[in-house]
Amino acid sequence: MTLQYAGILYQIYAEGLEYTLRNKEVTVFEYQDGKVRFESNGKLLKAIPYNQTEGPAKIVSAKELITNLSNMEVPKKKIYKPGKNHPWKRSSKRREKQFI
């Protein structure tokens, strides 16, 4: 959700409140040091000037995408190694004695 104040667009991050803030009044507090604070129904809203937020994703060709993805490191999956007392580690002779 965005709102404009003093010619600056602000991106509002209100977890779970996006739809409830539509067409509602928002109180703006501007301090002498230039900081701006937004509140709605007594709750502080997290707002970031739009020029500081992430812009749209860069469009790349398929060839560039392949090279970018091949340069990325893929995290290694940890291999499960059972402990020394795990049933898989017991000798077959021991297992035969258990069942007799």
BAZA-991540 format. One record per atom (N, C-alpha, C, O): x, y, z. Coordinates in steps of 0.001 Angstrom, whole numbers, padded with zeros to 6 digits, always signed. Layout:
<sites>
XYZ
...
</sites>
This chain:
<sites>
+000850-001150+000000
+000000+000000+000000
+000906+001226+000000
+001942+001242+000665
+000516+002231-000735
+001303+003457-000797
+000442+004643-000393
-000784+004621-000504
+001130+005681+000081
+000458+006948+000332
+001438+008058+000041
+002652+007866+000101
+000901+009225-000276
+001746+010350-000633
+001594+011437+000414
+000484+011783+000819
+002731+011972+000846
+002742+013076+001802
+003879+014014+001426
+005017+013574+001264
+003588+015279+001290
+004563+016319+000948
+005320+015976-000335
+006527+016201-000425
+004625+015440-001309
+005223+015137-002601
+006093+013891-002623
+006750+013626-003629
+006116+013125-001550
+006931+011904-001473
+006001+010710-001315
+005095+010724-000481
+006229+009688-002112
+005460+008450-001989
+006083+007590-000896
+007303+007439-000830
+005234+007032-000042
+005689+006146+001029
+005052+004778+000836
+003860+004665+000550
+005857+003758+000994
+005370+002379+000956
+005022+001989+002382
+005876+002037+003267
+003764+001600+002613
+003300+001223+003946
+003370-000294+004072
+002850-001023+003228
+004017-000757+005134
+004084-002184+005446
+003285-002420+006717
+003752-002131+007819
+002088-002943+006557
+001222-003219+007695
+000787-004672+007575
-000139-004989+006828
+001445-005540+008301
+001188-006976+008188
-000257-007304+008522
-000703-007115+009653
-000979-007795+007532
-002356-008201+007730
-003355-007058+007756
-004556-007303+007864
-002896-005818+007661
-003816-004675+007739
-003992-003961+006409
-004638-002915+006366
-003439-004491+005318
-003481-003784+004045
-004909-003459+003612
-005195-002333+003206
-005794-004433+003697
-007154-004222+003235
-007957-003362+004204
-008870-002649+003787
-007630-003420+005476
-008383-002616+006448
-007982-001155+006404
-008702-000309+006934
-006857-000834+005789
-006420+000565+005702
-006955+001283+004476
-006776+002495+004357
-007597+000586+003573
-008132+001232+002371
-009189+002267+002755
-010095+001999+003544
-009043+003460+002169
-009973+004581+002369
-010123+004970+003835
-011169+005486+004229
-009112+004736+004637
-009134+005129+006052
-008246+006347+006245
-007364+006632+005435
-008499+007056+007335
-007666+008204+007669
-006380+007733+008314
-006374+006827+009148
-005289+008369+007910
-003982+008081+008480
-003448+009389+009049
-003419+010411+008362
-003031+009348+010298
-002483+010529+010949
-000993+010603+010660
-000270+009617+010806
-000538+011795+010244
+000862+011999+009894
+001495+012888+010953
+000975+013960+011262
+002615+012444+011508
+003377+013232+012464
+004711+013574+011812
+005492+012687+011468
+004965+014873+011646
+006238+015300+011075
+007020+016023+012157
+006545+017008+012721
+008210+015538+012446
+009030+016097+013501
+009955+017177+012945
+010150+017269+011733
+010519+017988+013828
+011377+019091+013416
+012647+018607+012727
+013208+019313+011888
+013103+017407+013077
+014316+016885+012440
+014040+016295+011060
+014961+015802+010409
+012773+016337+010600
+012421+015877+009263
+011852+014472+009206
+011421+014025+008143
+011843+013774+010318
+011289+012419+010331
+009771+012484+010228
+009132+013395+010754
+009215+011500+009543
+007764+011415+009359
+007297+010097+009929
+007926+009060+009717
+006171+010135+010665
+005603+008932+011281
+004129+008870+010922
+003438+009889+010913
+003653+007669+010627
+002259+007469+010244
+001576+006573+011261
+002146+005584+011721
+000333+006938+011610
-000465+006123+012526
-001864+005962+011960
-002379+006838+011265
-002461+004834+012269
-003853+004586+011918
-004496+003854+013086
-004016+002803+013509
-005575+004410+013600
-006285+003855+014757
-005340+003651+015943
-005469+002669+016674
-004402+004563+016135
-003480+004489+017260
-002338+003511+017076
-001519+003352+017981
-002259+002845+015921
-001178+001884+015658
-000158+002511+014721
-000513+003107+013704
+001106+002371+015075
+002193+002896+014275
+002331+002059+013010
+002317+000830+013074
+002465+002720+011860
+002621+002030+010584
+004072+002157+010122
+004663+003234+010196
+004625+001075+009657
+005983+001102+009133
+005917+001652+007711
+005246+001088+006848
+006617+002754+007478
+006592+003398+006164
+008011+003702+005714
+008835+004174+006498
+008286+003430+004452
+009592+003690+003870
+009370+004530+002616
+008504+004201+001805
+010141+005615+002441
+010013+006386+001197
+010218+005483-000010
+011099+004624-000010
+009406+005680-001027
+009377+004771-002169
+010715+004707-002890
+011035+003667-003467
+011513+005779-002883
+012786+005737-003581
+013801+004856-002868
+014833+004525-003451
+013538+004465-001624
+014447+003594-000880
+014027+002133-000927
+014762+001270-000447
+012876+001839-001489
+012417+000455-001575
+013011-000202-002812
+013601+000465-003662
+012851-001491-002899
+013343-002217-004062
+012529-001822-005282
+011305-001700-005223
+013223-001628-006368
+012558-001324-007627
+012122-002605-008303
+012283-003693-007750
+011570-002480-009499
+011167-003685-010218
+012385-004518-010591
+013491-003995-010724
+012175-005796-010756
+013263-006710-011080
+013827-006389-012466
+013098-005973-013366
+015114-006588-012616
+015785-006335-013886
+015426-007440-014871
+015455-008622-014529
+015092-007049-016086
+014741-008019-017115
+016017-008432-017825
+016767-007589-018318
+016259-009747-017873
+017461-010274-018512
+017064-011286-019575
+015986-011878-019529
+017965-011466-020533
+017701-012450-021574
+017939-013859-021023
+018472-014028-019927
+017540-014851-021791
+017684-016244-021354
+019155-016614-021180
+019505-017350-020258
+020015-016106-022059
+021444-016423-021959
+022044-015823-020692
+022829-016475-020004
+021673-014581-020384
+022178-013950-019171
+021663-014671-017932
+022383-014820-016945
+020410-015116-017993
+019814-015819-016866
+020575-017119-016585
+020848-017442-015429
+020911-017852-017625
+021642-019111-017460
+023003-018849-016836
+023412-019572-015929
+023712-017825-017307
+025040-017550-016751
+024930-017071-015308
+025759-017434-014473
+023914-016259-015002
+023741-015789-013620
+023402-016941-012685
+023915-017002-011567
+022552-017846-013125
+022168-018979-012289
+023324-019965-012125
+023464-020583-011070
+024145-020113-013151
+025265-021057-013036
+026342-020516-012098
+027115-021294-011538
+026406-019197-011919
+027394-018604-011019
+026951-018641-009557
+027767-018446-008655
+025677-018888-009323
+025168-018922-007950
+025604-020206-007266
+025690-021264-007889
+025875-020093-005976
+026236-021275-005197
+024971-021961-004695
+024073-021319-004150
+024920-023251-004883
+023786-024033-004407
+024188-024650-003071
+025219-025316-002983
+023381-024433-002029
+023753-025008-000735
+023732-026544-000804
+022834-027145-001393
+024732-027143-000194
+024835-028599-000175
+023834-029170+000819
+023673-028649+001922
+023166-030241+000419
+022234-030910+001304
+023022-031795+002259
+023870-032581+001835
+022739-031664+003543
+023447-032454+004536
+022984-033911+004433
+021788-034199+004463
+023938-034804+004314
+023642-036229+004198
+023421-036793+005599
+024205-036547+006516
+022339-037555+005745
+022015-038151+007034
+022974-039300+007301
+023136-040202+006479
+023600-039248+008453
+024500-040318+008874
+024027-040801+010242
+024131-040061+011220
+023508-042029+010331
+023008-042525+011616
+024135-042716+012626
+025282-042964+012256
+023791-042598+013895
+024761-042767+014975
+025267-044197+015061
+024716-045092+014421
+026331-044420+015863
+026932-045755+015917
+026031-046765+016617
+026235-047966+016437
+025056-046346+017398
+024136-047270+018068
+022834-047462+017295
+021913-048112+017791
+022747-046911+016102
+021530-047023+015303
+021364-048471+014831
+022362-049137+014556
+020124-048974+014730
+019899-050373+014306
+020508-050714+012952
+020868-051868+012721
+020633-049755+012066
+021234-050042+010769
+022702-050406+010910
+023249-051106+010058
+023338-049950+011959
+024773-050175+012136
+025078-051519+012818
+026233-051943+012845
+024081-052174+013353
+024311-053441+014052
+024637-054539+013047
+024172-054502+011908
+025419-055494+013459
+025770-056590+012552
+024570-057526+012386
+023681-057563+013236
+024554-058267+011303
+023432-059152+011019
+023367-060315+012022
+022276-060815+012297
+024508-060757+012576
+024509-061836+013551
+023763-061422+014811
+023045-062227+015405
+023932-060173+015217
+023219-059677+016396
+021707-059678+016158
+020931-060063+017032
+021304-059244+014964
+019878-059196+014657
+019263-060580+014646
+018128-060755+015091
+019996-061572+014142
+019483-062948+014110
+019276-063471+015538
+018304-064179+015802
+020175-063131+016447
+020040-063578+017837
+018841-062952+018499
+018211-063578+019352
+018509-061728+018129
+017359-061050+018735
+016053-061744+018375
+015150-061849+019205
+015955-062216+017134
+014720-062807+016667
+014545-064273+017070
+013444-064809+016946
+015587-064923+017543
+015497-066347+017920
+014995-066501+019322
+014855-067623+019809
</sites>
